[in-house]
Amino acid sequence: MTEAELYSMYKGVYVPKVLHTPEGLKYYEEFNFRQDDILIVTYPKSGTTWMQEIVPLIQSEGDLTPVETIPNWDRVPWLEEHRANVLNLDERPSPRIFATHYHYHMMPDSFFKVKPKVLYVLRHPKDVFTSSFHYYGMASFLVNPGTVDEFLDTFLNGKVMFGSWFDHVNGWIHAKDQEHILYLFYEEMIMDLKESVRKLSCFMGKSLSQDIIEKIADHCVFKNMKKNKMSNYSMVSTEFFDQTKSEFLRKGTAGDWKNTLTATQSDHFDTVYKEKMKDVKFKFFWD
């Protein structure tokens, strides 16, 4: 199916129609944040599911009950998806935990007035591309990626859901009021998950013992999280995800792009990256 059939254009980016109804998008526009809300912000395929596992465990101080009994899309709902407006989020006790793929400029008025805590996760764009390529091949609500060459052109031109990776990252790393934003890299989580859990817990105002930090990190190692049916999307109908084509939680590694991109494709990616990010002073983990 084509972009016109599967996507709507919303604030300049594609969003899948089946997940992002006009009613759902309007709900987010009018959403009232609280100052102690915790918002996980990611470009798609940058570690959202991982954060939806880690952050509730920090909040529960290591109690596994929330992540073992509540599907991740309800425990940490995406505010832009249609399901958000049936979850009675206004009735949830503080601090509430949410997720979004929105660009900075897409955030509702309440966000800028209230300034909730933001956890912004970045991942090497070539790995985002690779993960997206497999994801688009198994998700029925996304346009088939075609060949690697074809999808590379689509991705670099931002003709994918939630638009350009470059625009998304540029918007958030240049956000105002950065004292309420924690920038975290997917790669540093892989390298030292315990330190990442500690960093997150400090930002969230939680004082956790080393034992609890280790317990959370152990549960959230990718191979362990992948077994959690509340997080691996095994409960979702094959009408939406055909996990015989690719698992939703696939590898959780850094550098897998080297198994997908040829040297020529990688060089082309580098050329576009250098042009798009030439004025950026932000220090990326992979630089």
Number of C-alpha atoms within 10 A of each C-alpha: 11 9 18 11 12 16 22 19 15 14 12 10 18 20 24 21 18 15 15 19 17 14 13 18 19 15 17 19 17 11 19 16 20 18 17 15 19 24 23 26 26 24 26 21 20 25 22 21 21 20 22 23 24 24 24 22 25 25 18 13 18 21 15 16 11 17 23 14 13 14 19 23 18 14 19 26 23 22 23 25 24 22 16 20 18 8 12 8 16 13 8 10 9 12 14 21 22 22 24 20 21 22 22 20 11 14 15 17 13 17 17 13 12 14 20 19 22 21 22 23 21 24 24 18 21 21 21 21 24 21 24 20 21 17 24 20 18 24 19 17 20 23 20 18 20 13 9 16 13 10 20 22 14 16 22 20 14 18 15 24 23 22 23 20 23 17 16 19 21 18 15 19 18 13 12 13 9 14 9 15 22 16 16 18 19 22 20 16 18 15 13 11 21 21 15 20 23 22 13 19 20 13 16 20 10 14 14 17 12 11 10 19 22 18 17 25 24 15 19 21 17 17 14 11 20 22 13 18 17 21 23 18 19 18 11 12 10 13 10 13 22 18 19 9 12 16 17 21 21 15 12 19 14 17 13 15 18 13 8 17 19 13 10 9 15 15 12 14 18 13 11 14 15 11 9 14 14 9 9 12 9 11 8 13 13 10 6
